[in-house]
Amino acid sequence: MQNEIYLEHSIHIMAVTGLLLTSVLVLLLTYFIRLLWRWTKMPPGPWGVPLIGYIPWMDPIAPWENYTSLSRKYGPVMSVNLCGTLQIILNDCDAVSEGLSMMAFIDRPHFLLLDVISATGKGLVGNSKIWHENRTFVMKSLKSFGVGRASLETLVANEVVSLIDSYKANNLGKPMAIDGRLDVAVLNIVWKLATNKQTSLTDEKAIRMIQNRRKFGEYVNQLGPAQFFPSLITFVPKFRRLMKAAKELSPELTDEFKREIEEHKALHKGNVPHMPQDVTDDYISERIRRGAINPQDAEPFSDEHLSAVITGLFAAGTETVATTLRYSFILLAQYRDVQNKCQEELDEIVGKDRLPSWEHDKPRLPYLEATVKEIQRFADVIPLGVPHFASADTEFRGYLIPKGAWIVSNLNAVHRDPKHWTDPEAFDPTRFLESGKLVKKQNPSFLPFGAGKRRCLGEQLAYMEVFIFISYLLANFNIEFPKGFVPNMKGNHGDPIARRPAPFEIILTER
């Protein structure tokens, strides 16, 4: 009797255990089938290894070259796993333009180093309402201070003339590195718009600001996989040291901006808005106006958001233009025939008694403008754009893009797409000309300022700066390399925003 009870009890336990195991197996099978279904719906891409994905095959100096090479196999939309972060790489102009216009892809991902400078989710790097309101306001404010209009030409021209005078006084006829004077000249333009202040080209504080931003950028680059797998910082001593150094450098990056904000707030006596002199002034006045109506409406315009806005204008507005100009020196020295044709056009249209005018001469300088555009295409200063983020599971071109995926614009592939560019590896300004005139309809595969709703808001200012700098420099100087020098155009030498060239020297001789 006792044996029968024991047997019955054992059978019952076995039945329950079997039922539980079956349930677990069904759940696991369902999970893996669902996972497999999602995986088959996602864009194609290369296999990686567990945990770290495709990282072992990535070129740490020029990852865009990996993506461009992979695009030939996997097409215009592909997926790559980097340390558990799924990256959706858009490899042609149609995919980039379409993808970056989708509301589901409009957000920015979480950038580890933005936490260090307290900029995550703030200002122009914020998402949703915060980003939209800040971007809309800053674009309107920049326009009110002349961006996009010929009236800004004087501000840019004065900085270029100061730089040219400095080169003439100190550097003619001998090898020179393109030092901090170029960066300060570009910074002064942005700084005037942001704070109504400027400084000398050799100002130590301004040069230190630029050096610290670059040093911070080098830390970002060296952190590499830790950007996608933050727990590596805890376990890898190198990453721990880099994060510590970045945190120690953070006040050097942000304190100056905070001081400017406090100085500007002091001008608004009695918390009353006044006629703004710069973007910071305008921003504070807008906050006061909004707060007087409804305090909640002023929340997207806090000091923290303003600090992030100034940081963004400083970092993106200075580094990208200065880097483009460095490549301009390299390419004009390397392709002397292009340099000579630009100078011949300047001599014929402008003459040698005055400097070229953005407003009056640019339309009559098609070869020079074509050269500026070709420098932008060929130099490819931001080869992977600025990443976006999928805020929800989304269907894109028949593929499932899962929530949390990074959306990366491979502008390197876009600017070297043989479907849109003849001989894309050649430096040839005439690709932008037709019968000696600038082609009116822009090539859809020319996206130096990105695409979509988060396209670079300083596009008009940046283009004006590059054109005026190049035209003034070519009107004054011949540019060449020291004898035997061979430029290195590969890779990125230390910056997460702009693809900085390797160190180089040039020789300037007065025309």
C-alpha positions as CSV (number, residue, x, y, z in Angstrom):
1,M,0.0,0.0,0.0
2,Q,2.8,2.4,1.0
3,N,4.7,1.5,-2.2
4,E,1.6,2.3,-4.3
5,I,1.2,5.7,-2.6
6,Y,5.0,6.4,-3.2
7,L,4.7,5.3,-6.8
8,E,1.6,7.5,-7.4
9,H,3.4,10.5,-5.7
10,S,6.5,10.0,-7.9
11,I,4.4,9.8,-11.1
12,H,2.6,13.0,-10.0
13,I,5.9,14.8,-9.4
14,M,7.3,13.5,-12.8
15,A,4.2,14.8,-14.5
16,V,4.4,18.2,-13.0
17,T,8.1,18.4,-13.7
18,G,7.5,17.3,-17.3
19,L,4.8,19.9,-17.6
20,L,7.1,22.6,-16.3
21,L,10.0,21.5,-18.5
22,T,7.7,21.4,-21.5
23,S,6.4,24.9,-20.7
24,V,10.0,26.2,-20.3
25,L,11.0,24.6,-23.5
26,V,8.0,26.0,-25.3
27,L,8.8,29.5,-23.9
28,L,12.4,29.2,-24.9
29,L,11.5,27.9,-28.3
30,T,9.0,30.7,-28.8
31,Y,11.6,33.2,-27.7
32,F,14.2,31.9,-30.1
33,I,11.8,31.6,-33.0
34,R,10.7,35.2,-32.4
35,L,14.4,36.2,-32.1
36,L,15.1,34.3,-35.3
37,W,12.1,35.9,-37.0
38,R,13.3,39.4,-36.0
39,W,16.8,38.6,-37.1
40,T,15.7,37.5,-40.5
41,K,13.6,40.7,-40.9
42,M,16.6,42.9,-40.0
43,P,19.0,44.3,-42.6
44,P,21.8,42.0,-43.8
45,G,25.3,42.3,-42.3
46,P,28.5,40.5,-41.3
47,W,28.7,38.0,-38.6
48,G,30.7,38.9,-35.5
49,V,31.6,37.0,-32.3
50,P,29.7,36.8,-29.0
51,L,29.7,40.0,-26.9
52,I,32.0,42.1,-29.0
53,G,30.4,41.6,-32.4
54,Y,32.3,42.9,-35.4
55,I,34.8,44.9,-33.4
56,P,37.9,42.7,-34.2
57,W,37.5,43.5,-37.9
58,M,37.0,47.2,-37.6
59,D,39.7,49.7,-38.5
60,P,40.1,51.9,-35.4
61,I,41.4,54.8,-37.5
62,A,39.1,54.6,-40.4
63,P,35.9,52.6,-39.6
64,W,34.0,54.2,-42.4
65,E,36.3,52.4,-44.9
66,N,35.1,49.1,-43.3
67,Y,31.5,50.1,-43.8
68,T,32.0,51.3,-47.4
69,S,33.7,48.0,-48.3
70,L,30.9,46.0,-46.6
71,S,28.3,48.0,-48.4
72,R,29.4,46.5,-51.7
73,K,28.3,43.1,-50.4
74,Y,25.3,44.0,-48.2
75,G,23.8,47.0,-50.0
76,P,22.5,50.4,-49.1
77,V,21.1,49.3,-45.7
78,M,23.0,46.9,-43.5
79,S,23.5,46.0,-39.9
80,V,26.6,45.7,-37.8
81,N,26.8,44.6,-34.2
82,L,29.4,46.5,-32.1
83,C,29.7,45.3,-28.5
84,G,26.0,44.5,-28.3
85,T,24.9,47.8,-29.9
86,L,23.2,47.2,-33.2
87,Q,24.2,49.8,-35.8
88,I,22.1,50.3,-39.0
89,I,24.4,51.7,-41.6
90,L,22.9,53.7,-44.4
91,N,25.3,53.5,-47.4
92,D,23.7,55.6,-50.2
93,C,22.1,59.1,-50.5
94,D,18.6,57.8,-50.9
95,A,18.8,55.6,-47.8
96,V,20.4,58.5,-45.8
97,S,17.9,61.1,-46.9
98,E,14.9,58.8,-46.4
99,G,16.1,57.4,-43.1
100,L,17.1,60.6,-41.4
101,S,13.7,62.2,-42.4
102,M,11.8,59.6,-40.4
103,M,10.4,60.7,-37.0
104,A,11.2,57.2,-35.5
105,F,14.9,57.9,-36.3
106,I,15.1,61.6,-35.2
107,D,16.5,61.1,-31.7
108,R,20.2,60.9,-30.7
109,P,21.6,57.9,-28.8
110,H,23.1,58.1,-25.4
111,F,26.7,59.3,-25.7
112,L,28.8,58.2,-22.7
113,L,31.1,61.2,-22.7
114,L,28.2,63.7,-22.8
115,D,27.4,62.5,-19.3
116,V,30.8,63.8,-18.3
117,I,30.1,67.4,-19.4
118,S,26.4,67.2,-18.2
119,A,25.1,67.6,-21.8
120,T,23.1,64.3,-22.2
121,G,19.6,65.1,-23.4
122,K,20.3,68.9,-23.2
123,G,20.0,71.6,-25.8
124,L,20.8,70.7,-29.4
125,V,21.7,67.1,-28.4
126,G,18.4,66.6,-26.6
127,N,15.5,64.7,-28.0
128,S,11.8,65.3,-28.7
129,K,10.4,68.6,-27.5
130,I,13.7,69.8,-25.9
131,W,15.7,69.4,-29.1
132,H,12.9,70.7,-31.4
133,E,12.4,73.9,-29.4
134,N,16.1,74.6,-28.9
135,R,16.9,74.0,-32.6
136,T,14.0,76.1,-33.8
137,F,15.0,79.0,-31.5
138,V,18.8,78.8,-32.2
139,M,18.2,78.8,-36.0
140,K,15.9,81.8,-35.7
141,S,18.4,83.6,-33.4
142,L,21.4,82.9,-35.7
143,K,19.4,84.2,-38.7
144,S,18.6,87.4,-36.7
145,F,22.3,88.0,-36.2
146,G,23.1,87.7,-39.9
147,V,23.6,83.9,-40.6
148,G,22.5,83.2,-44.1
149,R,22.8,86.8,-45.2
150,A,25.5,88.8,-46.9
151,S,25.7,91.1,-43.9
152,L,27.7,88.5,-42.0
153,E,30.5,88.7,-44.6
154,T,32.3,91.6,-42.8
155,L,32.6,89.5,-39.6
156,V,34.1,86.5,-41.5
157,A,36.3,88.7,-43.7
158,N,37.9,90.6,-40.7
159,E,39.0,87.3,-39.2
160,V,40.5,86.0,-42.4
161,V,42.4,89.3,-43.0
162,S,43.8,89.1,-39.4
163,L,45.0,85.5,-40.2
164,I,46.5,86.5,-43.5
165,D,48.3,89.5,-41.8
166,S,49.7,87.1,-39.2
167,Y,51.0,84.7,-41.8
168,K,52.6,87.5,-43.8
169,A,54.3,88.8,-40.7
170,N,55.6,85.5,-39.3
171,N,55.6,82.6,-41.8
172,L,56.3,83.6,-45.4
173,G,58.7,81.4,-47.4
174,K,59.4,78.7,-44.8
175,P,57.7,75.5,-43.7
176,M,54.8,76.1,-41.2
177,A,52.3,74.0,-39.4
178,I,48.7,75.2,-39.5
179,D,48.6,76.1,-35.8
180,G,46.0,77.5,-33.4
181,R,45.7,80.8,-35.1
182,L,43.4,79.3,-37.8
183,D,41.2,77.7,-35.1
184,V,40.9,81.0,-33.1
185,A,40.0,82.8,-36.3
186,V,37.1,80.4,-36.9
187,L,36.2,80.4,-33.1
188,N,36.0,84.2,-33.1
189,I,33.2,84.0,-35.7
190,V,31.1,81.6,-33.6
191,W,32.1,83.3,-30.4
192,K,30.9,86.7,-31.6
193,L,27.5,85.2,-32.6
194,A,27.2,83.3,-29.3
195,T,28.6,85.8,-26.8
196,N,29.3,89.1,-28.7
197,K,33.0,88.6,-27.8
198,Q,36.2,88.1,-29.8
199,T,39.9,87.8,-29.0
200,S,43.3,87.9,-30.6
201,L,44.5,85.0,-32.7
202,T,47.2,84.2,-30.2
203,D,45.0,84.5,-27.1
204,E,46.1,81.8,-24.6
205,K,42.7,81.2,-23.2
206,A,41.1,80.7,-26.6
207,I,43.9,78.4,-27.7
208,R,43.6,76.4,-24.4
209,M,39.8,76.0,-24.9
210,I,40.4,74.6,-28.4
211,Q,43.2,72.3,-27.1
212,N,41.1,71.0,-24.3
213,R,38.2,70.2,-26.6
214,R,40.5,68.3,-28.8
215,K,42.1,66.5,-25.9
216,F,38.5,65.5,-24.8
217,G,37.9,64.3,-28.3
218,E,41.0,62.1,-28.2
219,Y,39.7,60.5,-25.0
220,V,36.4,59.8,-26.7
221,N,38.2,58.1,-29.6
222,Q,40.5,56.1,-27.3
223,L,37.5,54.8,-25.2
224,G,36.4,53.0,-28.4
225,P,34.3,49.9,-27.4
226,A,33.5,51.4,-24.0
227,Q,31.2,53.8,-25.7
228,F,29.0,50.8,-26.5
229,F,29.8,48.6,-23.5
230,P,30.2,51.0,-20.5
231,S,31.0,48.2,-18.0
232,L,34.4,47.9,-19.7
233,I,35.3,51.1,-17.9
234,T,35.0,49.2,-14.6
235,F,37.2,46.2,-15.6
236,V,39.7,47.7,-18.1
237,P,42.4,49.9,-16.4
238,K,43.1,51.8,-19.6
239,F,39.4,52.8,-20.0
240,R,39.2,53.7,-16.3
241,R,42.1,56.0,-16.7
242,L,40.6,57.7,-19.8
243,M,37.3,58.2,-18.1
244,K,39.0,59.7,-15.0
245,A,41.0,62.1,-17.3
246,A,37.9,63.1,-19.1
247,K,36.1,63.9,-15.9
248,E,39.0,66.0,-14.7
249,L,39.1,67.9,-18.0
250,S,35.3,68.5,-17.9
251,P,35.4,71.8,-15.9
252,E,37.9,73.2,-18.4
253,L,35.4,72.7,-21.1
254,T,32.3,74.0,-19.4
255,D,33.3,76.6,-16.8
256,E,33.9,79.3,-19.4
257,F,30.5,78.8,-20.9
258,K,28.9,78.9,-17.4
259,R,30.7,82.2,-16.7
260,E,29.4,83.7,-19.9
261,I,25.8,82.7,-19.0
262,E,26.1,84.3,-15.6
263,E,27.6,87.5,-17.1
264,H,24.7,87.6,-19.6
265,K,22.1,87.0,-16.9
266,A,23.4,89.9,-14.9
267,L,22.6,92.2,-17.8
268,H,18.9,91.3,-17.5
269,K,18.3,93.4,-14.4
270,G,15.0,92.7,-12.7
271,N,14.7,89.6,-14.9
272,V,13.5,91.8,-17.7
273,P,14.3,90.9,-21.4
274,H,16.2,93.5,-23.4
275,M,17.4,94.0,-26.9
276,P,19.7,91.0,-27.4
277,Q,23.3,91.4,-28.6
278,D,24.0,87.7,-29.2
279,V,22.5,84.2,-29.1
280,T,23.1,83.8,-25.4
281,D,21.3,87.1,-24.7
282,D,18.5,86.1,-27.0
283,Y,18.1,82.7,-25.3
284,I,17.9,84.2,-21.8
285,S,15.4,86.9,-23.0
286,E,13.3,84.1,-24.5
287,R,13.3,82.2,-21.3
288,I,12.1,85.3,-19.4
289,R,9.4,85.9,-21.9
290,R,8.1,82.3,-21.7
291,G,8.3,82.2,-17.9
292,A,6.3,85.3,-17.5
293,I,3.4,83.6,-19.4
294,N,3.8,80.0,-18.1
295,P,6.8,78.9,-16.0
296,Q,6.6,75.4,-17.6
297,D,7.2,76.9,-21.0
298,A,10.6,78.1,-19.9
299,E,11.9,74.7,-18.8
300,P,13.4,73.8,-22.2
301,F,15.5,77.0,-21.9
302,S,17.2,76.4,-18.6
303,D,20.9,77.3,-17.9
304,E,21.8,73.6,-18.4
305,H,20.2,73.6,-21.9
306,L,21.9,77.0,-22.8
307,S,25.3,75.6,-21.7
308,A,24.8,72.6,-23.9
309,V,23.8,74.9,-26.8
310,I,26.9,77.0,-26.4
311,T,29.1,73.8,-26.1
312,G,27.5,72.5,-29.3
313,L,28.1,75.7,-31.3
314,F,31.7,75.9,-30.0
315,A,32.5,72.2,-30.8
316,A,30.7,71.7,-34.0
317,G,31.0,75.2,-35.4
318,T,34.7,75.5,-34.8
319,E,36.2,72.0,-35.4
320,T,34.4,71.1,-38.6
321,V,35.2,74.4,-40.4
322,A,38.8,74.4,-39.2
323,T,39.3,70.8,-40.3
324,T,37.8,71.5,-43.7
325,L,40.2,74.4,-44.0
326,R,43.2,72.2,-43.1
327,Y,42.2,69.8,-45.8
328,S,41.9,72.8,-48.2
329,F,45.6,73.6,-47.6
330,I,46.5,70.0,-48.2
331,L,44.5,69.6,-51.4
332,L,45.4,72.9,-52.9
333,A,49.1,72.3,-52.3
334,Q,48.8,68.7,-53.7
335,Y,46.8,69.7,-56.8
336,R,48.7,72.8,-58.0
337,D,46.8,72.8,-61.3
338,V,43.5,73.4,-59.4
339,Q,45.1,76.1,-57.2
340,N,46.4,77.8,-60.3
341,K,43.0,77.8,-62.1
342,C,41.4,79.2,-59.0
343,Q,43.9,82.0,-58.9
344,E,43.6,82.7,-62.6
345,E,39.8,83.1,-62.1
346,L,40.3,85.4,-59.1
347,D,42.7,87.6,-61.1
348,E,40.4,87.8,-64.0
349,I,37.2,88.5,-62.2
350,V,38.3,90.3,-59.0
351,G,41.7,91.6,-59.9
352,K,44.6,92.2,-57.5
353,D,43.6,95.5,-56.1
354,R,40.9,94.2,-53.7
355,L,39.7,91.0,-52.0
356,P,36.8,88.9,-53.4
357,S,33.3,89.6,-52.2
358,W,30.9,86.9,-51.1
359,E,27.9,88.8,-52.2
360,H,29.1,90.3,-55.5
361,D,31.9,88.0,-56.7
362,K,30.9,84.5,-55.7
363,P,28.3,84.1,-58.5
364,R,31.1,85.0,-61.0
365,L,33.7,82.5,-59.6
366,P,32.2,79.1,-60.7
367,Y,35.6,77.3,-60.7
368,L,36.5,78.5,-57.2
369,E,33.1,77.5,-55.9
370,A,33.3,74.1,-57.6
371,T,36.7,73.7,-55.9
372,V,35.1,74.4,-52.5
373,K,32.4,71.8,-53.1
374,E,35.0,69.3,-54.3
375,I,37.1,69.9,-51.1
376,Q,34.0,69.2,-49.0
377,R,33.2,66.0,-51.0
378,F,36.8,64.7,-51.2
379,A,37.9,65.6,-47.6
380,D,34.8,64.0,-46.2
381,V,35.3,65.7,-42.9
382,I,32.4,63.9,-41.1
383,P,32.4,60.5,-42.8
384,L,29.9,58.8,-40.5
385,G,27.7,61.8,-39.7
386,V,26.3,62.1,-36.2
387,P,24.4,58.9,-35.1
388,H,20.7,58.8,-34.8
389,F,18.6,56.4,-32.7
390,A,15.6,54.2,-33.3
391,S,13.0,55.3,-30.7
392,A,10.7,52.4,-31.5
393,D,10.5,49.2,-33.6
394,T,10.2,50.5,-37.2
395,E,9.9,49.2,-40.7
396,F,12.3,50.8,-43.1
397,R,12.6,49.7,-46.7
398,G,11.1,46.3,-45.9
399,Y,13.5,45.7,-42.9
400,L,12.7,45.7,-39.2
401,I,14.8,48.3,-37.4
402,P,14.5,47.4,-33.7
403,K,14.1,50.0,-31.0
404,G,17.5,51.1,-29.6
405,A,19.5,50.6,-32.8
406,W,21.9,53.3,-33.8
407,I,21.3,54.8,-37.3
408,V,24.6,55.7,-38.9
409,S,25.0,57.7,-42.2
410,N,28.0,56.4,-44.1
411,L,28.7,59.7,-45.9
412,N,32.0,58.3,-47.0
413,A,30.2,55.8,-49.2
414,V,27.7,58.5,-50.3
415,H,30.5,60.8,-51.4
416,R,32.3,58.0,-53.2
417,D,29.3,56.3,-54.8
418,P,30.2,55.4,-58.4
419,K,26.5,55.6,-59.3
420,H,26.6,59.3,-58.7
421,W,30.2,60.3,-59.1
422,T,32.5,59.6,-62.1
423,D,35.9,58.4,-60.9
424,P,35.0,59.2,-57.3
425,E,38.6,58.7,-55.9
426,A,39.8,61.6,-58.1
427,F,40.0,65.2,-56.9
428,D,38.2,67.0,-59.7
429,P,36.3,70.3,-59.3
430,T,34.9,70.1,-62.8
431,R,32.4,67.5,-61.7
432,F,30.4,70.4,-60.3
433,L,30.6,72.4,-63.6
434,E,28.7,72.2,-66.9
435,S,29.9,74.4,-69.8
436,G,32.0,76.4,-67.4
437,K,29.1,77.2,-65.1
438,L,28.2,75.8,-61.7
439,V,25.7,73.0,-62.1
440,K,22.4,74.3,-60.8
441,K,20.8,71.0,-59.7
442,Q,22.8,69.6,-56.8
443,N,24.0,66.0,-57.0
444,P,21.8,64.1,-54.5
445,S,24.9,62.3,-53.3
446,F,26.5,65.5,-52.1
447,L,25.7,65.7,-48.4
448,P,28.5,67.4,-46.5
449,F,26.1,68.8,-43.9
450,G,24.1,65.7,-43.5
451,A,20.4,65.3,-44.2
452,G,17.0,65.2,-42.6
453,K,15.5,67.1,-39.8
454,R,18.8,67.3,-37.8
455,R,20.8,68.5,-40.8
456,C,23.6,70.9,-39.6
457,L,22.0,74.1,-38.5
458,G,25.2,76.1,-39.2
459,E,25.4,75.0,-42.9
460,Q,25.0,78.5,-44.4
461,L,27.6,80.0,-42.0
462,A,30.1,77.2,-42.5
463,Y,29.9,77.4,-46.3
464,M,30.4,81.1,-46.2
465,E,33.4,80.8,-43.9
466,V,35.1,78.1,-46.1
467,F,34.5,80.1,-49.3
468,I,35.8,83.4,-47.9
469,F,38.8,81.8,-46.2
470,I,39.9,79.9,-49.4
471,S,39.3,82.8,-51.7
472,Y,41.2,85.3,-49.6
473,L,44.1,82.9,-49.0
474,L,44.4,82.1,-52.7
475,A,44.3,85.8,-53.6
476,N,47.2,86.4,-51.3
477,F,49.4,83.3,-51.3
478,N,50.8,80.4,-53.3
479,I,50.5,77.2,-51.3
480,E,53.0,74.3,-51.6
481,F,54.5,71.5,-49.6
482,P,58.1,71.4,-48.4
483,K,60.2,69.4,-50.8
484,G,59.6,65.6,-50.6
485,F,56.6,65.9,-48.3
486,V,53.8,63.4,-49.1
487,P,50.4,64.1,-47.4
488,N,48.5,61.4,-45.5
489,M,44.8,61.6,-46.2
490,K,43.9,58.4,-44.5
491,G,42.0,58.0,-41.2
492,N,41.2,60.2,-38.3
493,H,43.9,61.7,-36.1
494,G,42.2,62.2,-32.8
495,D,38.7,63.7,-33.1
496,P,35.2,62.2,-32.8
497,I,33.4,65.1,-34.6
498,A,35.6,65.9,-37.6
499,R,38.1,63.6,-39.4
500,R,41.3,65.5,-38.6
501,P,44.2,65.1,-41.0
502,A,47.7,63.9,-39.9
503,P,50.1,66.7,-39.0
504,F,51.5,68.5,-42.0
505,E,53.5,71.5,-43.1
506,I,53.1,73.9,-46.0
507,I,55.0,76.9,-47.4
508,L,53.2,80.1,-48.2
509,T,54.7,82.6,-50.7
510,E,53.1,86.0,-51.3
511,R,51.6,86.5,-54.7
